[in-house]
Amino acid sequence: MRPNSISRGHGFFLFIKIAFVTTLIGLIAAAGLLVYLYGTSLPLADTDRNSRLLDSEGQVIATFSAGGKNSIPVPLNAISKDVIDATLAVEDRKFYSHPGFDFKGMARAVLVNLENWKMAQGASTLTQQLARNLYLSHERTWTRKAKEAFYTAQLEMKYSKDEILGMYLNEVYYGHGAYGIEAAAQMYFGKSADKLNLAESALLAGIPKGPTYYSPYNHMKNAKNRQKIVLDSMVETGSITAAEADTAYEQILSLKPESERRSVEAAPYFRDYIRKLAVEKLGIDEKLLEHGGLSIYTTLDMRMQQAAEQSVSKGLKGSSGLETALISMDPRTGYIKAMVGGKNYVENQYNHVFAATRQPGSAFKPIMYLTALDSGEMTSLSMFESRPTLFRYDDDRKTYQPRNFGDKYLGEIDMRRAIAASDNIYAVNTILKIGTEQVISTAHSMGITSKLENVPSLALGVSPVSPYEMAAAYSVIGGGGVQVQPTAILRITDAGGRIIYEAPKPSGKQVVKPAAAYVLTRLMEGVFEEGGTGSRVADLMKRPVAGKSGTTDTDAWMVGFTPELTTAVWVGYDKGKSITATDAHRAAPIFAEYTEEALENVPPKIFPIPEGVVSAYIDPDSGKLATADCPSQRLEVFLKGTEPKEACPGHGGSTKPENTEMLQDGLQANEQEEKKSWWADFKRWLME
């Protein structure tokens, strides 16, 4: 054999040997890489790093993110098959057969990118898109692309195809803040993802390619063109027939009006309030709040929150530009149970619950009457004449002439009648008798922090306050004269479950006598009885409730409470526009429907009677103790020592106060009362 032939043979075998070793090393390296990837945990997704907001039951209701991300995760079996078929047809037809990469498409993209010497084109599968959405930015660099490949391989190793598809459909962006198919379905069509038809599914499946460009709200023509591409792709994959595609394309879509778009996250105003509390009051860094994996446990009751949102939506139906606020708290603990800061969070993120620019009108009067009762200077039988009156004050240097609504004057009336009818003349007489300074002091002790003007018109609620302050103040009345600090955050834990903040246990301060709070409560119950300003919603209330309405030229209020719940409702316009008579009547129904729905599972209860309360039947005309000869009698309650001592002499009967034996303390007085009152019998039955 010739030397050159030997040399060539030796070279060939050397090449084979090198190729074999190289291949073996490559296989070992690849196997090692696969083992490494399988054994290495995926990084935390951006959504996993976000802090969570939990309700009073410990259920996650929202997350904190800088981008206002709205998402409602749902399982794959809760998504319409048309959505799945449309997404696979237009985004990744070989999803169930490839290992996470479309190698042919990748090779084609690499050639184009090398020609342009930049990342000009990609060929992403659904798994690659998911890896990018979960763990990476959208920058076009080789480094990011390499990381994307690693994360894609890990996803394919650790999850089934169905799991990956479900994760993708819950993560992909559909525009206008909606992440995931459920959020998109709710936002665009007002229905759940499993109820989407073919036309709707094809439209939504086309949006992720360009959420702004293909949004039907922004560019309907572009959206329809993209829908046609999706439908044609479904025909090509055999998911639907050409006839079905044509029918779907011609179908008129029932998009929700853009003005009715709402946040898909629960309690968005409450979420913003918690963010503000955490950052400004508790000193939590905003970056930690958004990406620190904190768990914030709150007092919010989601069932009550849903009742609040539904009541507001129903109560404002048909209104244009009208705004609202509702805040509800437990007067016993101060725990905030529900909060609605406006009509539509998507349109207006301003939380009207804290708008300290609204006049409460007559809703402020109970604070004044509580001051009068607590001072002992007045009782429920104190009389003033309701007639046109010019009041003089400031040592007769100033005058004030209020009017009653509709110029309706009632003559000589007591406090019960004045509260029920919301008489302005009686109210001004009251504040001038007890002094505005005393009323302001009581209001501040009850939780009113806004500045209150030292003028007689304060009695009519001319000084602006917020719904939050009104709810706090009324909670003092409903809570037996105890002021408890409103609370929203119970505790905060870090990503490791360690407690970094815990709210102190509820503790209250007695700011007025319990007996005074109870007497006023009984008077305020009359607001919902015949002749009261809340009587129009009396049929909606199936439990004892006390409250007061308030109406000004620009504001309508209803604030009230049961033993378990205090609620303030405000309705008005942002720009101070005058409200109509129809608008003025919207607050009370919202309050009534919410209260009943929120307490649906709570048995009705009467207001507990504290010590220091006495009761007696009185003659409504004279204000003295009723006798057997009085044609009408009314059971009334008093702070012990302020009850009438004389019997009515005006009906030809004995002047002996025959019912004075009823003037007893607390529960014993209640027992005597219940023997003679059908209403008390009914309330006793409710308590059984």
DRENKOLKOL-654873 format. One record per residue (C-alpha): residue in three letters; y, x, z. Coordinates in steps of 0.001 Angstrom, whole numbers, padded with zeros to 6 digits, always signed. Each point is the difference from the previous one (the first is absolute). Layout:
BEGIN
ALAYXZ
...
END
This chain:
BEGIN
MET+000000+000000+000000
ARG+003401+001270-000886
PRO+002453+000863+002778
ASN+002657-002518-001132
SER-002622-002817+000071
ILE-000936+000956+003575
SER+003657+000048+000902
ARG+000584-003453-001457
GLY-003046-001411+001790
HIS+001119+001513+003281
GLY+003482-001446-000470
PHE-001391-003503-000685
PHE-002147+000032+003135
LEU+002964+001311+001994
PHE+002125-002884-001287
ILE-002702-002509+000973
LYS-000245+001582+003416
ILE+003746-000087+000561
ALA+000190-003595-001224
PHE-002835-001011+002313
VAL+001558+001699+002999
THR+003406-001446-000820
THR-001452-003480-000366
LEU-001939+000396+003214
ILE+003091+001167+001848
GLY+001938-002898-001527
LEU-002639-002503+001090
ILE-000115+001463+003484
ALA+003800-000062+000169
ALA+000075-003572-001287
ALA-002662-001047+002509
GLY+001927+001741+002735
LEU+003196-001723-001064
LEU-001727-003382-000013
VAL-001461+000644+003456
TYR+003456+001089+001205
LEU+001694-003057-001452
TYR-002613-002331+001430
GLY+000274+001546+003436
THR+003789+000128+000015
SER+001917-003048+001164
LEU+002521-001540-002281
PRO+003600+000329+001209
LEU+001658-002925+001678
ALA+001424-002391-002548
ASP+003694-000736+000236
THR-000835-003522+001144
ASP-002284+001384+002737
ARG+002856+002104+001387
ASN+002375-002942+000250
SER+000549-001394+003454
ARG-001330-003487+000628
LEU+001537-003096+001544
LEU-002405-002117+002049
ASP+000414-003510+001373
SER-000778-001267+003509
GLU-003699-000270-000933
GLY-000183+003609-001177
GLN-000208-000914-003692
VAL+001866+002151-002553
ILE+002726-002104-001612
ALA+002165+002603-001747
THR+000494+003686-000650
PHE+003078+002187-000025
SER+000876+001725-003256
ALA+003218+001340-001460
GLY-000542-001789-003302
GLY-000349-003508+001326
LYS-003621-000106-001091
ASN-001544-003469+000023
SER-003789-000181-000060
ILE-002763-002471+000899
PRO-003419+001703-000267
VAL-002867-002263-001121
PRO-003696+000697-000743
LEU-001146+000279-003604
ASN-001803-003350+000197
ALA+003342-001638+000802
ILE+001459+001074-003352
SER-000328-002033-003185
LYS-002627+001318-002445
ASP+002618-000319-002740
VAL+002204+002497+001843
ILE-002888+002456+000269
ASP-001018-000364-003649
ALA+003596+000257-001202
THR+000681+003109+002078
LEU-003152+001787-001149
ALA+000585-000954-003646
VAL+003522+001402-000143
GLU-000242+002863+002494
ASP-003560+001389+000098
ARG-002758-001564-002124
LYS-002598+002595+001016
PHE+000761-000266+003718
TYR-003538-000927+001045
SER-001644+002680-002170
HIS+002155+003131+000428
PRO-000045+002290+003082
GLY+003701-000461+000608
PHE+001196+001927-003051
ASP+000275-000919-003668
PHE-000825+003459-001385
LYS+000574-000897-003640
GLY+003388-001461+000807
MET+000814+002979+002213
ALA-000825+002462-002783
ARG+002247-001893-002379
ALA+002818+000001+002557
VAL-000420+003726+000706
LEU+000436+000847-003692
VAL+003190-002030-000177
ASN+001332+001575+003202
LEU-000790+003533-001217
GLU+001798-000688-003251
ASN+003084-001158+001927
TRP-000536+002624+002739
LYS+000664-002619+002690
MET-001656-003006+001656
ALA+000994-002479-002677
GLN-003096-002162-000067
GLY-002757-001079+002398
ALA-003270-001837-000207
SER-000402-001477+003467
THR-002940-002136+001048
LEU+000417-002626+002719
THR-001426+002469+002507
GLN+002524+002646-001006
GLN+002837-002520+000246
LEU-001222-001015+003440
ALA-000144+003639+001132
ARG+003559+000516-001218
ASN+001292-003200+001617
LEU-001666+000711+003328
TYR+000527+003708+000465
LEU+002411+001493-002531
SER+003392-000298-001599
HIS+000457-000918-003662
GLU+001425+003348-001092
ARG-001529+001474-003179
THR-001201+003469+001027
TRP-003260+001895-000388
THR-000271+000407+003785
ARG+000261-003721+000602
LYS-002534-000611-002766
ALA-002482+002398+001642
LYS+000368-001729+003358
GLU-000438-003344-001718
ALA-003306+001217-001475
PHE-001289+001094+003406
TYR+000986-003304+001663
THR-001480-001971-002888
ALA-003346+001752+000411
GLN+000066-000644+003739
LEU+000752-003682-000493
GLU-002913-000349-002399
MET-002297+001787+002462
LYS+000987-001960+003075
TYR+000487-003534-001372
SER-001844-002375-002304
LYS+001560-001140-003258
ASP+000711-003442+001446
GLU+001714+001542+003005
ILE+002158+002201-002230
LEU+000944-002937-002207
GLY+000884-002085+003062
MET+002132+002816+001405
TYR+001772+000393-003330
LEU+000821-003703-000340
ASN+001346-000037+003549
GLU+002132+003091-000534
VAL+001440-000201-003526
TYR+003697-000870-000351
TYR+000936-003241-001762
GLY+003778+000222+000343
HIS+002664-001494+002270
GLY-001507+001542+003131
ALA-003448-001569-000468
TYR-002918+002394+000453
GLY-003443-001380-000709
ILE-001185-003011-001962
GLU+000228-002471+002905
ALA+003665+000805+000632
ALA+000683-000246-003737
ALA-001811-003328-000339
GLN+001952-001449+002911
MET+003318+001334-001236
TYR-000239-000937-003687
PHE-002099-003176+000148
GLY-000065-001126+003626
LYS-003794+000054+000177
SER-002777+002247+001261
ALA-001640+002589-002243
ASP-003263-001930-000245
LYS+001835-002996-001502
LEU+001584+001867-002939
ASN-000963-001304-003439
LEU-000517+002050-003167
ALA+003615-000169-001196
GLU+001374+000979+003398
SER-002573+002758+000449
ALA+000780+001555-003369
LEU+003727-000057+000719
LEU-000422+001717+003357
ALA-002501+002546-001331
GLY+002615+001163-002483
ILE+002772+000635+002541
PRO-001192+003280+001660
LYS+000533+001960-003238
GLY+003745-000576+000473
PRO+000854-002192+003012
THR+003670-000273-000922
TYR-000370-000184-003766
TYR-002852-002530+000058
SER+001245-002157+002866
PRO+000244-003639-001141
TYR+003074-000335+002222
ASN+001740+002884-001766
HIS-001315-000205-003592
MET-002132-003019-000830
LYS-000370+001046-003648
ASN-001380+003401+001017
ALA-002308-001653+002509
LYS-001397-002382-002623
ASN-000500+002833-002509
ARG-001899+001964+002615
GLN-002024-003096+000914
LYS-001071-000271-003648
ILE-001217+003619+000056
VAL-002035-000688+003137
LEU-001545-003149-001457
ASP-000906+001813-003240
SER-001606+002771+002060
MET-002080-002588+001836
VAL-001175-001377-003332
GLU-001016+003523-001079
THR-002029+000492+003180
GLY-001669-003380-000386
SER+001457-001466+003205
ILE+001524-002949-001856
THR-000003-001462-003496
ALA+002870+000183-002454
ALA+000536-003753+000443
GLU+000280+000393+003776
ALA+002492+002814-000497
ASP+002163-002135-002290
THR-000068-002930+002429
ALA+000961+002220+002920
TYR+002841+001587-001963
GLU+001427-003408-000922
GLN-000209-001302+003555
ILE+003358-000598+001680
LEU+000072+001998+003215
SER+001225-001637+003204
LEU+001827+002966+001482
LYS+001610-000484+003387
PRO+003791+000004-000397
GLU+001336+003423+000851
SER+002254-001626+002609
GLU-003137-001186+001840
ARG-001628+003394+000143
ARG-000810+000798+003609
SER-001217+003015+001890
VAL-003773-000011+000115
GLU-000062+001815+003325
ALA-000009-002153+003088
ALA+003122-000331+002151
PRO+002222+002390-002025
TYR+003130-000630+002118
PHE-001985+000666+003164
ARG-001403+003191-001553
ASP+003540+001241-000691
TYR+001024-000915+003543
ILE-002904+002018+001405
ARG+000980+002966-002187
LYS+003539-000184+001379
LEU-001225-000229+003592
ALA-002438+002875-000433
VAL+002549+002316-001587
GLU+003220-000894+001795
LYS-001205-001066+003433
LEU-003235+001916+000505
GLY+000997+003120-001934
ILE-002938+000021-002443
ASP+000724+002250-002991
GLU+000043-001957-003285
LYS-002351+002478-001692
LEU-002437-000371+002881
LEU+000292-003761-000282
GLU-000802+000035-003713
HIS-002634+002735-000140
GLY-001120+000656+003570
GLY-002772-002565+000134
LEU+001523-001767+003003
SER-001275-003371+001174
ILE+002738-002272+001320
TYR-001334-002907+002047
THR+002424-002914+000152
THR+000446-003419+001603
LEU+000017-001881-003309
ASP-002359-002997-000202
MET-001002-000266-003660
ARG-000953-003646+000241
MET+003429-000800+001382
GLN+001606+002283-002581
GLN-001689-001859-002829
ALA+001086-003306+001535
ALA+003576+001311+000137
GLU-000006+001136-003623
GLN-001488-003287-001195
SER+002478-002074+002008
VAL+002939+001981-001363
SER-001271-000249-003576
LYS-000459-003751+000327
GLY+003284-000510+001820
LEU+002068+001853-002593
LYS-001723-001442-003041
GLY+002519-001114-002585
SER+002861+001998+001499
SER+001888+002609-001989
GLY+001420+003079+001684
LEU-000632-001406+003473
GLU-001265+002584+002478
THR-001829-000347+003281
ALA-001315+001751+003077
LEU-002771-000883+002431
ILE-001006+001951+003063
SER-002567-001143+002530
MET-000967+001586+003312
ASP-001996-000737+003121
PRO+002532-000733+002789
ARG-002488+001167+002631
THR-000429+003515-001398
GLY+002768+000495-002569
TYR-002638+000761-002654
ILE+001277-000721-003510
LYS-002594-002179-001722
ALA+001557-000725-003402
MET+002988+001146-002024
VAL+001369-001170-003347
GLY+003201+001770-000948
GLY+000827-001816-003216
LYS-001085-002325-002762
ASN-001476+002646-002320
TYR-000514+003644+000964
VAL-000306+001180-003602
GLU+003473-001340-000779
ASN+001707+000756+003308
GLN-001267+002486+002579
TYR+002807-000698+002491
ASN-001475-001272+003270
HIS+002108-002998+001022
VAL-001736-000136+003381
PHE+002402+002739+001088
ALA+003110-001309-001776
ALA+002507-000132+002868
THR+002610-001677-002200
ARG-001103-003623+000205
GLN+001633-002618+002219
PRO-002634-001816+002081
GLY+002105-003141+000365
SER-001427-002507+002479
ALA-003161+002105+000379
PHE+002084+002098+002424
LYS+000701-002949+002322
PRO-003241+000267+002053
ILE+001074+003482+001135
MET+003216-001523+001319
TYR-001760-002964+001616
LEU-002492+002342+001665
THR+002946+001874+001488
ALA+001424-003265+001324
LEU-003297-001147+001517
ASP-000807+003381+001503
SER+003417+000173+001644
GLY-000553-003339+001730
GLU+003399-001202-001190
MET-001554-002584-002320
THR-003167-002062-000263
SER-001603-002045-002737
LEU+002047-002954+001313
SER+003406+001699-000225
MET+002269-002305-001990
PHE+002767+000662-002520
GLU+001654-002387-002393
SER-000779+000573-003662
ARG+003262-000801-001760
PRO+002577+001859-002128
THR+001448+002579+002379
LEU+002643+002720-000142
PHE-001100+002741+002396
ARG+002448+002411+001580
TYR-001072+003441+001182
ASP+001353+003458+000806
ASP+002398-001456+002574
ASP+000993-002784-002417
ARG+001292+002529-002534
LYS-002639-000880-002603
THR-001611-003185-001223
TYR-003292-000859-001645
GLN-000974-003345-001556
PRO-003669-000176-001047
ARG-001560-002935-001803
ASN-003406-001600+000058
PHE-002040-000132-003175
GLY+001030-003032-002011
ASP+002726-000697+002591
LYS-002597-001837+002066
TYR+000908-000223+003691
LEU-002308-001441+002660
GLY+002267-000727+002951
GLU-001166+000908+003513
ILE-003212+002020-000332
ASP-002132+002340+002093
MET-001516+003374-000903
ARG-003266-001462-001275
ARG+001794-002187-002515
ALA+002396+002795-000911
ILE-002839+002401-000828
ALA-001979-002556-001993
ALA+003024-001120-002030
SER+001542+003509-000128
ASP+003346-001274+001265
ASN+002736+002611-000464
ILE+002532-001558+002389
TYR-002474+000087+002877
ALA-000843+003623-000835
VAL+003618+001186+000125
ASN+000584-001891+003247
THR-003029+001828+001402
ILE+001080+003513-000954
LEU+003511-000574+001345
LYS-001491-001234+003279
ILE-002348+002947+000582
GLY+001989+002707-001804
THR-000646+001907-003237
GLU-000490+003283+001874
GLN-002932-001450+001885
VAL-001557-001283-003248
ILE+000412+003385-001700
SER-001589+001760+002971
THR-003005-002339-000068
ALA-000368+000351-003782
HIS-000079+003788+000214
SER-002560-000108+002802
MET-002171-002209-002226
GLY-000089+002493-002874
ILE+003144-000759-002027
THR+001433+003416-000908
SER+002670-001070-002496
LYS+003615-000227+001097
LEU+000917-003485+001231
GLU+003586-001198-000188
ASN+001574-001092+003290
VAL+001318-003298-001384
PRO-000889-003686+000574
SER-001463-000258-003519
LEU-002778+002327+001183
ALA-001611-003208+001293
LEU-000410-001115-003623
GLY-001620+003264-001130
VAL+002869+001603-001915
SER-001000+003566+000960
PRO-002579+001377-002471
VAL-003450+001007+001261
SER-003326+000790-001647
PRO-003152-002144-000085
TYR-001689+002820+001925
GLU+002527-000357+002834
MET-000328-003780+000036
ALA-003786+000190+000238
ALA+000289+002494+002851
ALA+002484-002217+001867
TYR-002032-003184-000412
SER-003069+001888+001201
VAL+001773+000333+003348
ILE+000277-003795+000199
GLY-003616-000493-001078
GLY-001151+002824+002274
GLY+001320-001493+003224
GLY+003238+001969+000131
VAL-001701+003384-000474
GLN+001403+002397-002596
VAL-002767+002032-001658
GLN+000788+002700-002549
PRO-001237-001000-003484
THR-002900+002260-001013
ALA-001537+000692-003412
ILE-001915+003298+000372
LEU-002816+000152+002544
ARG-001233+003541-000634
ILE-000181+002734-002632
THR-002936+002339-000540
ASP-000156+003122-002146
ALA-002555+000760-002714
GLY-002453+001125+002672
GLY+000315-003206+001995
ARG+002065+001554+002796
ILE+002701-002234+001500
ILE+003475+001419-000637
TYR+001922-003079+001163
GLU-000866-003001+002142
ALA+002358-002844+000854
PRO+000546-000715+003679
LYS-001641-003136+001350
PRO+002253-003060-000310
SER+002259-000345+003001
GLY+002878-002394+000307
LYS+003241-000327+001891
GLN+000935-003298+001632
VAL+003466-000676-001404
VAL+000360-003704+000859
LYS-001754-002262+002483
PRO-003401-001274-001210
ALA+001016-003497+001078
ALA+003143+000152-002167
ALA-002035+001086-003021
TYR-002439-002856+000560
VAL+002708-002652+000410
LEU+001638+001157-003240
THR-003381-000027-001731
ARG-000484-003650+000933
LEU+003448-000796-001370
MET-000729+001874-003239
GLU-003190-001985-000520
GLY+002321-002936-000624
VAL+001229+001660-003200
PHE-003268-001061-001666
GLU+000105-003552+001375
GLU+001742-003054-001432
GLY+003728+000651-000299
GLY-000422+003776+000099
THR+001037+002332-002813
GLY-003633+001053-000470
SER-001422-003522-000083
ARG-000504+000169-003775
VAL-002898+002436+000550
ALA-001355-001629+003158
ASP-002960-001434-001911
LEU-001033+003528-000966
MET-000141+001182+003603
LYS-003243-000820+001820
ARG+000726+001908+003194
PRO+002770+000370+002608
VAL+002805+002037-001545
ALA+003603+000747+000925
GLY+002712+001208-002332
LYS+003458-000311-001446
SER+001369-000194-003514
GLY+003215+001597-001155
THR+002066-000561-003114
THR+003192+001633-001265
ASP+001595-000025-003444
THR-002180+002952-001024
ASP-002984+000007+002358
ALA-002811-002312+001103
TRP-002200+000765+003011
MET-002893-001351+001980
VAL-001023+001993+003053
GLY-002616-001240+002421
PHE-003093+000709+002018
THR-003273-001199+001439
PRO-001595+001608+003085
GLU-001685+002526-002340
LEU+002456+000625-002817
THR+003742+000368-000608
THR+001256-000248-003575
ALA+003406+000365-001634
VAL+000547-001223-003569
TRP+003210+000621-001955
VAL+000943-001188-003478
GLY+003109+000941-001994
TYR+001450+002086-002842
ASP+000576+003749-000035
LYS+003572-000209-001279
GLY+001229-002571+002490
LYS-000223-002861-002444
SER+000222-003440+001602
ILE-003282-001804+000479
THR-000585-003541-001190
ALA-001205-002892+002141
THR-003454+000465-001523
ASP+000001+003701+000859
ALA+001100-000758+003560
HIS-003143-002086+000515
ARG-002450+002709-001099
ALA-000193+002036+003224
ALA-001505-002692+002239
PRO-003010-000820-002242
ILE-000761+003712-000377
PHE+000040+000348+003788
ALA-002131-003086+000604
GLU-002641+000708-002635
TYR-000271+003636+000990
THR-000324-000781+003717
GLU-002760-002528-000523
GLU-001920+002191-002451
ALA+000396+003156+002089
LEU-001323-001768+003108
GLU-002612-002065-001795
ASN-002820+001459+002103
VAL+001957-000095+003277
PRO-000321-003187+002089
PRO+003381-001657+000701
LYS+001394+000860+003433
ILE+002868-001322+002074
PHE+002606+002462+001227
PRO-001021+001383+003404
ILE+002113-001259+002906
PRO+001353+002732+002300
GLU+000991-000271+003628
GLY+003494-001209+000738
VAL-000211-003022-002324
VAL+000304-003554+001259
SER-000196-003235-001941
ALA+001300-003518+000442
TYR+000512-003225-001887
ILE+003689-000537-000622
ASP+002148-002788-001385
PRO+001297+001333-003358
ASP+003277-001933+000281
SER+001091+001144+003444
GLY-001864+003291+000257
LYS-001205-000979+003457
LEU-003474-000602+001352
ALA-001550-003085-001545
THR-000963-002960+002137
ALA-002451-002780-000665
ASP+002901-002093-001313
CYS+001099+002486-002688
PRO-000838-001431-003468
SER-000719+003472-001392
GLN-001245+003148+001632
ARG-000431+003544-001215
LEU-002029+002749+001560
GLU+002124+003132+000323
VAL-000597+003453+001456
PHE+002410+002144+002012
LEU+000318+003304+001740
LYS-000760-000692+003631
GLY+003224-000826+001786
THR+001824-001272-003102
GLU-001774-003355-000227
PRO+001975-003223+000685
LYS-000173-001274+003566
GLU+001489-003478-000400
ALA-001666-003101-001403
CYS+001488-002028-002787
PRO+002156-002793+001517
GLY+000945-001656-003259
HIS-002824-002495-000658
GLY+000171-002284+003046
GLY-002914+001617+001787
SER-000517+002115+003072
THR+002024+003183+000319
LYS-002918+001752+001638
PRO-001307+002868-002132
GLU-003522-001366-000240
ASN-001377+002869-002091
THR+001342+002867+002048
GLU-003520+000727+001220
MET-000576+001438-003453
LEU+002419+002858+000576
GLN-002631+002643+000571
ASP-000677+003498-001238
GLY-002043+001182-002951
LEU-003412-001452-000757
GLN+000165-002644+002736
ALA+003048-001489-001707
ASN-001904+000082-003262
GLU-002876-001970+001545
GLN+002409-002737+001118
GLU+001622+000022-003418
GLU-003295-000393-001818
LYS-000888-003129+002003
LYS+002936-001873-001511
SER+000423+001509-003477
TRP-002154-000888-002998
TRP+001243+003128-001748
ALA-001177+002048+002941
ASP-003391-001742-000177
PHE-000223+000985-003651
LYS+000952+003597+000737
ARG-002532+000157+002834
TRP-002639-001192-002478
LEU+001016+002824-002364
MET-000586+002522+002753
GLU-003522-001204+000818
END
